[in-house]
Amino acid sequence: MSEEISNNLEPPLPLYVGTSGWAYTIWKPDFYPKDVASKNFLKYYATQLNTVEVNYTFRRSLTEKAATGWMADVGPDFRFALKANQYITHIKRLQNVEEPVQRFLSTLQPLATQLGPVLFQMPPTIKADVAVLRDFLALLPRNFKAAFEFRHPSWFAEEIYQALRDHNATLCVAETEKLTTPEMRTASYIYFRFRQPSYSAEEVKQLAARLERCLADGLETYAFFKHEEDPRSPLNAMELLRMVRSTYTSR
């Protein structure tokens, strides 16, 4: 009987909303209750949101101890989106990195079942080079989710989008005060970084409509709010997740 019931269950909504990091004491008491110790922040965070973007791996290697500790604090449906190491993106600039990429990928193994996209954030001074991008994409496993945040406008071109499509890699749709990425679909999943200084209730509602369109188009959807020193980030993420979920549960 239990097998028959499980076969009739709706698949979980492929929607993951969170923030860039979780270790912010200033989020008390608006997000974290005042009696929650900092060592338990991730455990509490995972009861409210279902993904987090991790900057830790940008500057150092992920240890198995850290990864297993994170996994122990979250449920099986939680996803970790890690930022690629700066040696790959900022020092080598995606070039001649076969060995560093393999080494980086090997450190992600402990998170394998709950690994979301890896964010490759390019320096704002690096201009588009489709040949470099194609060579780099060829180093990644075919089933690997990769999001590319380009911060020079020269990357926003059809030849770049096509290179990403050819490898099912997604263009990170980042919104900052300085630059907004075109919302181009280049993969079976999409990755948003909402980095404006603040978002009004109406603007969060507009973001929800955008995510709903992505889900309607069959895209696994990830969205992250800027962390900084503002508890509004996790609260906005909670509201966005609630709004989109309620749209689907009310159907």
Backbone as CSV, one residue per row, in Angstrom:
resi,resn,N_x,N_y,N_z,CA_x,CA_y,CA_z,C_x,C_y,C_z
1,MET,0.832,-1.210,0.000,0.000,0.000,0.000,0.865,1.259,0.000
2,SER,1.942,1.255,0.840,2.774,2.447,0.905,3.422,2.744,-0.440
3,GLU,3.806,1.699,-1.187,4.417,1.918,-2.494,3.405,2.527,-3.452
4,GLU,2.156,2.056,-3.361,1.106,2.594,-4.240,0.868,4.068,-3.953
5,ILE,0.885,4.436,-2.661,0.674,5.826,-2.285,1.823,6.689,-2.799
6,SER,3.062,6.227,-2.604,4.199,7.039,-3.006,4.230,7.264,-4.504
7,ASN,3.733,6.287,-5.258,3.720,6.457,-6.707,2.741,7.526,-7.157
8,ASN,1.801,7.851,-6.297,0.795,8.846,-6.657,1.134,10.241,-6.140
9,LEU,2.231,10.341,-5.420,2.604,11.651,-4.895,3.092,12.570,-6.008
10,GLU,2.790,13.858,-5.840,3.314,14.848,-6.772,4.822,14.980,-6.537
11,PRO,5.603,15.137,-7.587,7.041,15.364,-7.376,7.250,16.700,-6.691
12,PRO,8.298,16.832,-5.879,8.534,18.113,-5.204,8.791,19.220,-6.217
13,LEU,8.363,20.430,-5.852,8.564,21.577,-6.726,10.059,21.868,-6.840
14,PRO,10.602,21.912,-8.063,12.054,22.127,-8.220,12.433,23.595,-8.034
15,LEU,12.129,24.101,-6.843,12.360,25.514,-6.518,13.218,25.605,-5.269
16,TYR,14.322,26.328,-5.370,15.254,26.469,-4.251,15.548,27.954,-4.053
17,VAL,15.190,28.462,-2.870,15.360,29.887,-2.580,16.107,30.041,-1.257
18,GLY,17.115,30.926,-1.255,17.880,31.146,-0.033,18.676,32.432,-0.106
19,THR,19.755,32.456,0.653,20.616,33.631,0.711,22.062,33.215,0.464
20,SER,22.922,34.186,0.339,24.354,33.931,0.158,25.017,33.877,1.532
21,GLY,24.990,32.706,2.142,25.551,32.533,3.479,24.483,32.471,4.547
22,TRP,24.895,32.025,5.749,23.944,31.900,6.840,24.510,32.360,8.189
23,ALA,25.819,32.591,8.293,26.465,32.802,9.598,26.452,34.269,10.021
24,TYR,25.259,34.847,10.171,25.161,36.283,10.440,24.375,36.528,11.729
25,THR,25.123,36.838,12.795,24.496,37.077,14.097,23.526,38.250,14.038
26,ILE,23.785,39.203,13.144,22.925,40.381,13.039,21.516,40.023,12.566
27,TRP,21.341,38.810,12.068,19.999,38.356,11.676,19.119,38.037,12.888
28,LYS,19.697,38.070,14.074,18.894,37.939,15.292,18.305,39.302,15.660
29,PRO,17.101,39.383,16.187,16.131,38.306,16.331,15.119,38.261,15.190
30,ASP,15.373,39.031,14.121,14.377,39.110,13.053,14.223,37.786,12.310
31,PHE,15.342,37.094,12.111,15.291,35.791,11.431,15.645,34.668,12.402
32,TYR,16.828,34.703,12.961,17.191,33.694,13.965,16.597,34.077,15.321
33,PRO,15.927,33.151,15.975,15.462,33.430,17.342,16.651,33.738,18.253
34,LYS,16.436,34.579,19.246,17.548,35.047,20.085,18.215,33.931,20.872
35,ASP,17.498,32.804,21.097,18.086,31.719,21.876,18.807,30.675,21.021
36,VAL,18.903,30.884,19.702,19.605,29.938,18.830,21.092,30.291,18.801
37,ALA,21.931,29.328,19.177,23.375,29.545,19.184,23.901,29.569,17.753
38,SER,25.002,30.288,17.549,25.548,30.427,16.192,25.915,29.077,15.581
39,LYS,26.324,28.108,16.390,26.664,26.788,15.857,25.448,26.068,15.290
40,ASN,24.257,26.532,15.660,23.017,25.920,15.177,22.308,26.762,14.122
41,PHE,22.988,27.798,13.632,22.350,28.673,12.642,21.910,27.898,11.407
42,LEU,22.792,27.072,10.839,22.437,26.367,9.609,21.270,25.423,9.847
43,LYS,21.257,24.760,10.988,20.165,23.835,11.309,18.829,24.582,11.321
44,TYR,18.822,25.773,11.922,17.587,26.567,11.931,17.283,27.092,10.536
45,TYR,18.292,27.631,9.878,18.119,28.163,8.519,17.418,27.143,7.625
46,ALA,17.824,25.882,7.734,17.283,24.835,6.859,15.839,24.475,7.183
47,THR,15.323,24.955,8.314,13.891,24.758,8.593,13.043,25.819,7.904
48,GLN,13.683,26.890,7.429,12.960,28.006,6.817,13.192,28.114,5.313
49,LEU,14.388,27.755,4.861,14.781,27.887,3.457,15.413,26.582,2.987
50,ASN,15.467,26.376,1.673,15.903,25.058,1.198,17.162,25.067,0.336
51,THR,17.880,26.184,0.342,19.177,26.223,-0.330,19.999,27.354,0.270
52,VAL,21.321,27.275,0.084,22.192,28.376,0.503,23.357,28.444,-0.473
53,GLU,23.772,29.653,-0.765,24.950,29.860,-1.600,26.152,30.035,-0.670
54,VAL,27.214,29.270,-0.938,28.360,29.211,-0.026,29.576,29.868,-0.662
55,ASN,30.062,30.929,-0.017,31.241,31.640,-0.512,32.545,31.020,0.008
56,TYR,32.448,30.157,1.011,33.606,29.538,1.662,34.592,28.970,0.650
57,THR,34.073,28.310,-0.381,34.929,27.615,-1.344,35.594,28.555,-2.343
58,PHE,35.275,29.834,-2.295,35.921,30.796,-3.185,37.382,31.009,-2.784
59,ARG,37.663,30.955,-1.486,39.007,31.262,-0.990,39.746,30.066,-0.399
60,ARG,39.018,28.979,-0.121,39.688,27.821,0.473,39.023,26.531,0.003
61,SER,39.690,25.427,0.239,39.168,24.122,-0.181,38.155,23.622,0.838
62,LEU,37.117,23.004,0.335,36.105,22.407,1.195,36.656,21.117,1.791
63,THR,36.628,21.011,3.111,37.076,19.789,3.766,35.910,18.830,3.928
64,GLU,36.229,17.557,4.016,35.174,16.562,4.215,34.478,16.783,5.553
65,LYS,35.224,17.216,6.557,34.632,17.479,7.870,33.583,18.583,7.794
66,ALA,33.912,19.667,7.094,32.958,20.764,6.957,31.726,20.321,6.183
67,ALA,31.951,19.613,5.078,30.832,19.173,4.235,29.896,18.233,4.987
68,THR,30.455,17.268,5.696,29.604,16.319,6.427,28.878,17.017,7.570
69,GLY,29.524,18.021,8.163,28.858,18.792,9.210,27.662,19.558,8.676
70,TRP,27.840,20.170,7.519,26.713,20.870,6.884,25.580,19.909,6.560
71,MET,25.942,18.778,5.993,24.919,17.799,5.592,24.107,17.322,6.791
72,ALA,24.777,17.198,7.936,24.096,16.722,9.143,23.065,17.723,9.654
73,ASP,23.215,18.984,9.274,22.328,20.039,9.770,21.103,20.282,8.897
74,VAL,21.028,19.668,7.741,19.928,19.956,6.806,19.211,18.673,6.407
75,GLY,18.023,18.843,5.820,17.267,17.691,5.354,17.716,17.253,3.966
76,PRO,17.208,16.122,3.491,17.654,15.560,2.213,17.280,16.376,0.995
77,ASP,16.310,17.273,1.119,15.891,18.082,-0.033,16.608,19.426,-0.101
78,PHE,17.495,19.686,0.832,18.238,20.941,0.868,19.372,20.886,-0.156
79,ARG,19.694,22.042,-0.757,20.754,22.093,-1.759,21.797,23.165,-1.407
80,PHE,23.063,22.806,-1.619,24.179,23.734,-1.430,24.683,24.185,-2.799
81,ALA,24.719,25.489,-3.002,25.297,26.055,-4.225,26.635,26.683,-3.832
82,LEU,27.714,26.146,-4.362,29.046,26.593,-3.961,29.657,27.513,-5.001
83,LYS,30.445,28.473,-4.525,31.162,29.350,-5.443,32.493,28.700,-5.799
84,ALA,32.815,28.660,-7.087,34.073,28.065,-7.536,35.259,28.834,-6.980
85,ASN,36.352,28.126,-6.784,37.539,28.718,-6.203,38.100,29.844,-7.077
86,GLN,38.568,30.888,-6.416,39.082,32.065,-7.121,40.304,31.750,-7.992
87,TYR,41.034,30.688,-7.655,42.190,30.332,-8.478,41.753,30.019,-9.908
88,ILE,40.583,29.388,-10.035,40.052,29.015,-11.347,39.515,30.229,-12.098
89,THR,38.758,31.073,-11.401,38.045,32.167,-12.076,38.820,33.478,-12.129
90,HIS,39.537,33.801,-11.058,40.167,35.117,-10.968,41.667,35.113,-11.260
91,ILE,42.345,34.045,-10.910,43.791,33.994,-11.140,44.102,33.383,-12.507
92,LYS,43.543,32.213,-12.768,43.772,31.554,-14.069,42.758,31.994,-15.129
93,ARG,41.655,32.569,-14.704,40.640,33.118,-15.626,40.144,32.069,-16.620
94,LEU,39.895,30.873,-16.083,39.346,29.718,-16.807,40.343,29.050,-17.758
95,GLN,41.572,29.522,-17.810,42.524,29.012,-18.788,43.575,28.098,-18.144
96,ASN,43.846,26.979,-18.823,44.866,26.024,-18.348,44.574,25.577,-16.916
97,VAL,43.343,25.115,-16.716,42.909,24.773,-15.345,42.416,23.327,-15.223
98,GLU,42.833,22.451,-16.119,42.323,21.080,-16.049,42.604,20.442,-14.685
99,GLU,43.829,20.545,-14.207,44.174,19.930,-12.920,43.476,20.643,-11.753
100,PRO,43.480,21.977,-11.675,42.751,22.647,-10.587,41.253,22.342,-10.587
101,VAL,40.649,22.220,-11.765,39.224,21.894,-11.830,38.971,20.499,-11.273
102,GLN,39.796,19.523,-11.671,39.611,18.164,-11.165,39.797,18.121,-9.653
103,ARG,40.768,18.868,-9.160,41.007,18.905,-7.714,39.819,19.549,-6.999
104,PHE,39.312,20.636,-7.553,38.150,21.304,-6.960,36.930,20.386,-6.955
105,LEU,36.669,19.729,-8.076,35.508,18.841,-8.167,35.601,17.703,-7.164
106,SER,36.798,17.208,-6.934,36.954,16.080,-6.000,36.572,16.482,-4.579
107,THR,36.769,17.757,-4.220,36.413,18.204,-2.869,34.901,18.295,-2.674
108,LEU,34.153,18.289,-3.772,32.696,18.420,-3.681,31.994,17.086,-3.468
109,GLN,32.719,15.999,-3.552,32.118,14.674,-3.480,31.254,14.440,-2.236
110,PRO,31.667,14.901,-1.050,30.817,14.665,0.123,29.428,15.292,0.017
111,LEU,29.269,16.291,-0.840,27.971,16.956,-1.006,27.198,16.429,-2.220
112,ALA,27.716,15.388,-2.842,27.233,14.987,-4.166,25.714,14.917,-4.281
113,THR,25.050,14.293,-3.321,23.600,14.100,-3.448,22.818,15.385,-3.223
114,GLN,23.449,16.398,-2.620,22.740,17.641,-2.325,23.450,18.868,-2.884
115,LEU,24.245,18.633,-3.905,24.967,19.730,-4.538,24.096,20.385,-5.601
116,GLY,23.887,21.683,-5.448,23.202,22.451,-6.477,24.208,22.919,-7.508
117,PRO,23.907,23.949,-8.260,24.877,24.475,-9.232,26.108,25.054,-8.541
118,VAL,27.237,24.963,-9.207,28.445,25.650,-8.767,28.520,26.975,-9.524
119,LEU,28.749,28.068,-8.790,28.777,29.398,-9.386,30.201,29.764,-9.772
120,PHE,30.411,29.999,-11.056,31.680,30.510,-11.558,31.505,32.008,-11.791
121,GLN,32.003,32.792,-10.846,31.831,34.245,-10.903,33.086,34.869,-11.508
122,MET,32.927,35.493,-12.651,34.070,36.075,-13.354,34.352,37.502,-12.884
123,PRO,35.613,37.901,-12.875,35.946,39.284,-12.494,35.297,40.273,-13.471
124,PRO,34.935,41.457,-12.990,34.265,42.431,-13.854,35.140,42.986,-14.967
125,THR,36.455,42.806,-14.856,37.357,43.342,-15.882,37.596,42.365,-17.035
126,ILE,37.143,41.117,-16.895,37.411,40.100,-17.918,36.361,40.205,-19.021
127,LYS,36.824,40.406,-20.247,35.917,40.519,-21.385,35.653,39.153,-22.009
128,ALA,34.607,39.098,-22.812,34.158,37.837,-23.388,35.222,37.193,-24.271
129,ASP,35.303,35.871,-24.153,36.167,35.069,-25.022,35.493,33.717,-25.175
130,VAL,34.778,33.518,-26.253,33.979,32.306,-26.414,34.861,31.069,-26.526
131,ALA,36.050,31.183,-27.095,36.941,30.032,-27.213,37.401,29.562,-25.836
132,VAL,37.757,30.497,-24.983,38.159,30.153,-23.614,36.995,29.490,-22.883
133,LEU,35.806,30.052,-23.048,34.631,29.492,-22.386,34.349,28.069,-22.868
134,ARG,34.395,27.841,-24.155,34.128,26.502,-24.691,35.165,25.486,-24.200
135,ASP,36.418,25.884,-24.188,37.462,24.975,-23.709,37.250,24.638,-22.236
136,PHE,36.834,25.634,-21.480,36.602,25.393,-20.055,35.401,24.479,-19.834
137,LEU,34.319,24.743,-20.541,33.114,23.921,-20.396,33.397,22.451,-20.711
138,ALA,34.314,22.213,-21.630,34.655,20.838,-21.998,35.312,20.081,-20.851
139,LEU,35.812,20.791,-19.846,36.437,20.145,-18.695,35.421,19.645,-17.671
140,LEU,34.190,20.127,-17.765,33.191,19.811,-16.746,32.414,18.552,-17.108
141,PRO,32.075,17.724,-16.114,31.249,16.540,-16.381,29.907,16.939,-16.981
142,ARG,29.356,16.091,-17.812,28.121,16.430,-18.521,26.928,16.618,-17.571
143,ASN,26.922,15.919,-16.454,25.779,16.030,-15.531,26.017,17.071,-14.435
144,PHE,27.054,17.866,-14.599,27.453,18.859,-13.591,26.704,20.162,-13.834
145,LYS,26.084,20.704,-12.781,25.373,21.976,-12.907,26.341,23.133,-12.665
146,ALA,26.490,23.995,-13.659,27.391,25.140,-13.556,26.652,26.410,-13.943
147,ALA,26.801,27.437,-13.104,26.217,28.753,-13.389,27.357,29.750,-13.568
148,PHE,27.266,30.570,-14.599,28.328,31.528,-14.902,27.805,32.949,-14.707
149,GLU,28.457,33.656,-13.771,28.111,35.060,-13.560,29.163,35.919,-14.253
150,PHE,28.758,36.522,-15.359,29.639,37.410,-16.119,29.354,38.848,-15.697
151,ARG,30.418,39.583,-15.412,30.237,40.948,-14.909,30.800,42.011,-15.844
152,HIS,31.116,41.587,-17.074,31.440,42.552,-18.128,30.394,42.371,-19.224
153,PRO,29.758,43.441,-19.693,28.633,43.315,-20.630,28.980,42.644,-21.955
154,SER,30.264,42.538,-22.295,30.630,41.903,-23.568,30.227,40.422,-23.620
155,TRP,29.992,39.824,-22.446,29.606,38.408,-22.406,28.147,38.198,-22.820
156,PHE,27.374,39.245,-22.818,25.949,39.093,-23.104,25.734,39.100,-24.614
157,ALA,26.067,37.959,-25.234,26.022,37.825,-26.692,25.584,36.409,-27.053
158,GLU,24.989,36.275,-28.226,24.409,34.993,-28.633,25.446,33.877,-28.684
159,GLU,26.678,34.167,-29.100,27.674,33.095,-29.188,28.019,32.550,-27.797
160,ILE,27.965,33.396,-26.783,28.189,32.949,-25.411,27.018,32.101,-24.941
161,TYR,25.799,32.575,-25.217,24.615,31.810,-24.819,24.619,30.428,-25.475
162,GLN,25.031,30.366,-26.739,25.031,29.091,-27.442,26.072,28.137,-26.855
163,ALA,27.225,28.672,-26.477,28.253,27.837,-25.848,27.722,27.231,-24.548
164,LEU,27.000,28.035,-23.772,26.409,27.535,-22.539,25.342,26.478,-22.828
165,ARG,24.497,26.746,-23.818,23.451,25.772,-24.178,24.049,24.432,-24.580
166,ASP,25.139,24.471,-25.318,25.750,23.243,-25.813,26.221,22.332,-24.684
167,HIS,26.424,22.900,-23.508,26.893,22.120,-22.364,25.883,22.111,-21.209
168,ASN,24.667,22.563,-21.461,23.633,22.638,-20.421,24.165,23.367,-19.180
169,ALA,24.845,24.482,-19.422,25.320,25.354,-18.348,24.452,26.607,-18.354
170,THR,24.194,27.157,-17.184,23.256,28.271,-17.114,23.950,29.620,-16.963
171,LEU,23.360,30.623,-17.570,23.784,32.005,-17.367,23.199,32.469,-16.034
172,CYS,24.045,32.870,-15.099,23.564,33.401,-13.828,22.927,34.762,-14.079
173,VAL,21.676,34.887,-13.684,20.949,36.145,-13.853,21.163,36.966,-12.586
174,ALA,22.114,37.870,-12.644,22.477,38.678,-11.475,21.957,40.096,-11.633
175,GLU,21.389,40.613,-10.560,20.873,41.971,-10.563,21.580,42.768,-9.483
176,THR,22.367,43.756,-9.895,23.075,44.624,-8.958,22.778,46.077,-9.319
177,GLU,23.321,46.980,-8.515,23.156,48.401,-8.821,23.881,48.778,-10.111
178,LYS,24.944,48.047,-10.442,25.775,48.404,-11.584,25.391,47.691,-12.874
179,LEU,24.874,46.481,-12.767,24.671,45.664,-13.966,23.540,44.668,-13.750
180,THR,22.712,44.494,-14.766,21.660,43.475,-14.728,21.855,42.533,-15.902
181,THR,21.935,41.253,-15.598,22.136,40.235,-16.625,20.836,39.970,-17.365
182,PRO,20.868,39.822,-18.684,19.655,39.417,-19.407,19.171,38.053,-18.911
183,GLU,17.876,37.899,-18.828,17.324,36.620,-18.368,17.227,35.650,-19.549
184,MET,18.350,35.079,-19.908,18.419,34.129,-21.011,18.393,32.710,-20.469
185,ARG,17.630,31.847,-21.144,17.550,30.439,-20.730,18.584,29.657,-21.528
186,THR,19.563,29.086,-20.853,20.609,28.345,-21.558,20.765,26.923,-21.044
187,ALA,19.922,26.509,-20.079,20.062,25.176,-19.493,18.710,24.699,-18.984
188,SER,18.701,23.498,-18.439,17.470,22.938,-17.867,17.233,23.456,-16.450
189,TYR,18.084,24.354,-16.008,17.965,24.975,-14.685,18.375,26.435,-14.840
190,ILE,18.003,27.255,-13.859,18.326,28.676,-13.923,18.734,29.151,-12.533
191,TYR,19.581,30.177,-12.500,20.206,30.623,-11.254,20.112,32.146,-11.177
192,PHE,19.405,32.627,-10.151,19.241,34.069,-9.952,20.044,34.531,-8.743
193,ARG,20.664,35.724,-8.857,21.273,36.393,-7.711,20.645,37.782,-7.620
194,PHE,19.811,37.962,-6.612,19.126,39.230,-6.417,19.965,40.090,-5.466
195,ARG,20.693,41.082,-6.042,21.712,41.808,-5.292,21.415,43.294,-5.124
196,GLN,20.194,43.718,-5.407,19.869,45.120,-5.167,19.923,45.412,-3.663
197,PRO,20.181,46.671,-3.277,20.283,46.990,-1.843,19.035,46.646,-1.043
198,SER,17.874,46.749,-1.678,16.631,46.406,-0.970,15.560,46.059,-1.993
199,TYR,14.539,45.370,-1.507,13.408,44.998,-2.351,12.127,45.295,-1.594
200,SER,11.231,46.015,-2.251,9.929,46.295,-1.651,9.038,45.058,-1.764
201,ALA,7.923,45.079,-1.062,6.976,43.960,-1.125,6.498,43.747,-2.561
202,GLU,6.275,44.833,-3.271,5.824,44.728,-4.657,6.912,44.126,-5.541
203,GLU,8.148,44.500,-5.289,9.259,43.949,-6.079,9.442,42.462,-5.807
204,VAL,9.265,42.033,-4.568,9.341,40.601,-4.259,8.218,39.852,-4.987
205,LYS,7.064,40.463,-5.051,5.942,39.870,-5.784,6.283,39.712,-7.266
206,GLN,6.965,40.705,-7.827,7.385,40.623,-9.233,8.434,39.525,-9.433
207,LEU,9.332,39.359,-8.465,10.316,38.276,-8.537,9.611,36.923,-8.510
208,ALA,8.575,36.815,-7.688,7.826,35.559,-7.609,7.223,35.202,-8.967
209,ALA,6.693,36.193,-9.654,6.108,35.942,-10.972,7.175,35.448,-11.953
210,ARG,8.382,35.982,-11.858,9.470,35.534,-12.739,9.836,34.082,-12.460
211,LEU,9.937,33.741,-11.174,10.264,32.357,-10.829,9.159,31.401,-11.271
212,GLU,7.928,31.833,-11.140,6.804,30.990,-11.557,6.862,30.712,-13.052
213,ARG,7.275,31.697,-13.840,7.403,31.475,-15.286,8.507,30.463,-15.577
214,CYS,9.598,30.533,-14.832,10.676,29.561,-15.022,10.200,28.139,-14.701
215,LEU,9.491,28.002,-13.602,8.978,26.690,-13.215,7.972,26.176,-14.245
216,ALA,7.126,27.080,-14.752,6.142,26.689,-15.764,6.823,26.204,-17.034
217,ASP,8.028,26.710,-17.287,8.797,26.289,-18.463,9.635,25.043,-18.193
218,GLY,9.476,24.469,-17.002,10.158,23.217,-16.691,11.576,23.369,-16.176
219,LEU,11.953,24.571,-15.725,13.318,24.800,-15.256,13.435,24.563,-13.755
220,GLU,14.448,23.829,-13.352,14.813,23.771,-11.938,15.345,25.150,-11.590
221,THR,14.801,25.759,-10.547,15.008,27.185,-10.313,15.659,27.461,-8.970
222,TYR,16.764,28.206,-9.025,17.511,28.604,-7.831,17.515,30.130,-7.747
223,ALA,17.353,30.654,-6.534,17.364,32.113,-6.347,17.981,32.447,-4.998
224,PHE,18.862,33.445,-5.001,19.572,33.833,-3.788,19.542,35.345,-3.604
225,PHE,19.257,35.752,-2.361,19.320,37.166,-2.010,20.679,37.489,-1.406
226,LYS,21.075,38.727,-1.585,22.307,39.245,-1.014,22.245,39.129,0.515
227,HIS,23.384,38.800,1.117,23.379,38.654,2.580,23.632,40.001,3.259
228,GLU,24.878,40.470,3.168,25.288,41.716,3.802,24.883,41.741,5.284
229,GLU,24.588,42.912,5.773,24.278,43.071,7.199,22.785,43.353,7.369
230,ASP,21.964,42.598,6.701,20.550,42.947,6.678,19.671,41.712,6.820
231,PRO,18.921,41.605,7.919,18.032,40.447,8.086,16.889,40.411,7.085
232,ARG,16.726,41.481,6.311,15.684,41.430,5.289,16.001,40.376,4.228
233,SER,17.258,40.038,4.042,17.604,39.043,3.019,16.921,37.706,3.262
234,PRO,17.108,37.059,4.419,16.408,35.793,4.630,14.898,35.949,4.712
235,LEU,14.447,37.099,5.207,12.997,37.307,5.272,12.411,37.453,3.869
236,ASN,13.115,38.156,2.982,12.668,38.238,1.582,12.672,36.859,0.933
237,ALA,13.711,36.075,1.224,13.792,34.727,0.656,12.634,33.866,1.136
238,MET,12.321,33.947,2.419,11.188,33.185,2.960,9.881,33.587,2.283
239,GLU,9.706,34.891,2.110,8.467,35.376,1.492,8.378,34.946,0.029
240,LEU,9.492,35.023,-0.674,9.502,34.607,-2.079,9.186,33.124,-2.201
241,LEU,9.808,32.315,-1.374,9.547,30.870,-1.402,8.088,30.581,-1.072
242,ARG,7.549,31.275,-0.068,6.151,31.074,0.322,5.193,31.448,-0.806
243,MET,5.457,32.591,-1.443,4.562,33.070,-2.486,4.502,32.103,-3.661
244,VAL,5.658,31.639,-4.110,5.678,30.745,-5.265,5.062,29.390,-4.918
245,ARG,5.396,28.877,-3.759,4.817,27.593,-3.339,3.304,27.672,-3.229
246,SER,2.810,28.793,-2.680,1.355,28.923,-2.500,0.644,28.983,-3.837
247,THR,1.292,29.546,-4.840,0.705,29.571,-6.170,0.488,28.161,-6.690
248,TYR,1.448,27.282,-6.429,1.344,25.919,-6.936,0.430,25.050,-6.093
249,THR,0.403,25.239,-4.775,-0.473,24.426,-3.922,-1.936,24.814,-4.084
250,SER,-2.185,26.047,-4.568,-3.577,26.493,-4.725,-4.172,26.058,-6.057
251,ARG,-3.344,25.444,-6.913,-3.863,25.040,-8.226,-4.657,23.741,-8.126
